[in-house]
Amino acid sequence: MKDDRPLSSLEQLDEKLRAAEAKRRKTKAGSEDQGQGLAFAMRIGVEIVAALIVGVAIGYFLDRWLGTKPWFLLLFFVLGAAAGFMNVFRVVGGLGGQVGYRKVEKPEEETSKRTPGGRDVDE
């Protein structure tokens, strides 16, 4: 009879531990989502600023070297801004690869029946 009492309290303890673990996981998942959003926002900011810095630096040094004070600086500022916005567009669009490349979806059955040259193989 004494064995029945601790068993029920162990079951209660197990339920409490599971509930606490579930609550901890839920709280942790929310903070991870927030951290990922902040990291994504920082990446977008860094993409724009880095492209602008590179563009302005190239324009500045070309102007000093060629003696055409504001022109290359202005030109490469605009090109750097365009490059930064293209990078942001690529990141937000989720392309992830180089600009101009798209992920091609291949049918699973078709790829297994073709040779590397693209010809069909008769079975």
C-alpha positions in Angstrom: 0.0 0.0 0.0 2.8 2.4 0.7 4.1 1.9 -2.9 1.0 3.4 -4.4 1.4 6.8 -2.9 4.9 7.6 -4.3 3.9 6.3 -7.7 1.1 8.9 -8.0 3.4 11.7 -6.8 6.0 10.6 -9.3 3.4 10.7 -12.1 2.5 14.2 -11.0 6.1 15.2 -10.9 6.6 13.8 -14.4 3.6 15.9 -15.6 4.9 19.0 -14.1 8.4 18.4 -15.6 6.9 17.9 -19.1 4.8 21.0 -18.8 7.8 23.1 -17.7 9.9 21.7 -20.5 7.1 22.5 -23.1 6.9 26.0 -21.7 10.7 26.5 -21.9 10.8 25.2 -25.5 8.0 27.6 -26.4 9.7 30.6 -24.8 13.1 29.6 -26.4 11.5 29.3 -29.9 10.0 32.8 -29.6 13.4 34.3 -28.7 15.2 32.4 -31.5 12.7 33.8 -34.0 13.3 37.3 -32.7 17.0 36.9 -32.9 16.8 35.6 -36.5 14.7 38.6 -37.5 17.3 41.0 -35.9 20.1 39.2 -37.7 18.2 39.4 -41.0 17.7 43.2 -40.5 21.3 43.7 -39.7 22.4 41.7 -42.8 20.2 44.0 -45.0 21.8 47.1 -43.4 25.3 45.7 -43.8 24.6 44.8 -47.5 23.6 48.4 -48.4 26.3 50.1 -46.3 29.1 47.8 -47.6 28.1 48.3 -51.2 28.0 52.1 -50.7 31.4 52.2 -49.0 33.0 50.1 -51.8 31.5 52.3 -54.5 32.5 55.6 -52.9 36.0 54.3 -52.2 36.5 53.3 -55.8 35.1 56.6 -57.1 37.2 58.6 -54.7 40.5 56.9 -55.6 39.7 57.1 -59.3 39.0 60.9 -58.9 42.3 61.4 -57.1 44.2 59.4 -59.7 42.6 60.9 -62.8 42.0 64.4 -61.4 38.3 64.4 -62.1 37.1 65.4 -58.6 33.4 64.8 -58.3 32.5 62.7 -61.3 33.7 59.2 -60.6 32.7 59.6 -56.9 29.1 60.4 -57.9 29.1 57.7 -60.6 30.3 55.0 -58.2 28.1 56.2 -55.4 25.1 55.5 -57.6 26.5 52.2 -58.8 27.3 51.2 -55.2 23.7 52.1 -54.1 22.3 50.0 -57.0 24.5 47.1 -56.1 23.4 47.3 -52.5 19.8 47.3 -53.4 20.3 44.4 -55.8 21.9 42.5 -52.9 19.1 43.3 -50.6 16.5 42.3 -53.2 18.4 39.0 -53.7 18.5 38.3 -50.0 14.9 39.1 -49.4 13.8 37.1 -52.4 15.6 34.1 -51.1 17.6 33.4 -54.2 20.8 32.9 -52.1 22.9 32.1 -55.1 24.6 34.5 -57.6 22.6 37.1 -59.4 21.0 35.6 -62.5 20.9 32.0 -61.3 17.7 30.2 -60.4 17.1 26.9 -58.8 15.9 24.5 -61.4 13.4 21.9 -60.2 14.1 18.5 -61.8 11.5 15.8 -62.1 12.7 12.8 -60.2 11.8 10.1 -62.7 13.1 11.9 -65.8 16.6 12.5 -64.4 17.2 8.8 -63.5 16.4 7.6 -67.1 18.7 10.1 -68.9 22.4 9.9 -69.7 24.7 12.8 -69.0 24.3 13.9 -72.6 20.6 14.2 -72.1 19.5 11.3 -74.2 16.9 8.8 -73.0 18.0 5.3 -72.0 15.8 2.4 -73.2 15.3 -0.3 -70.6 
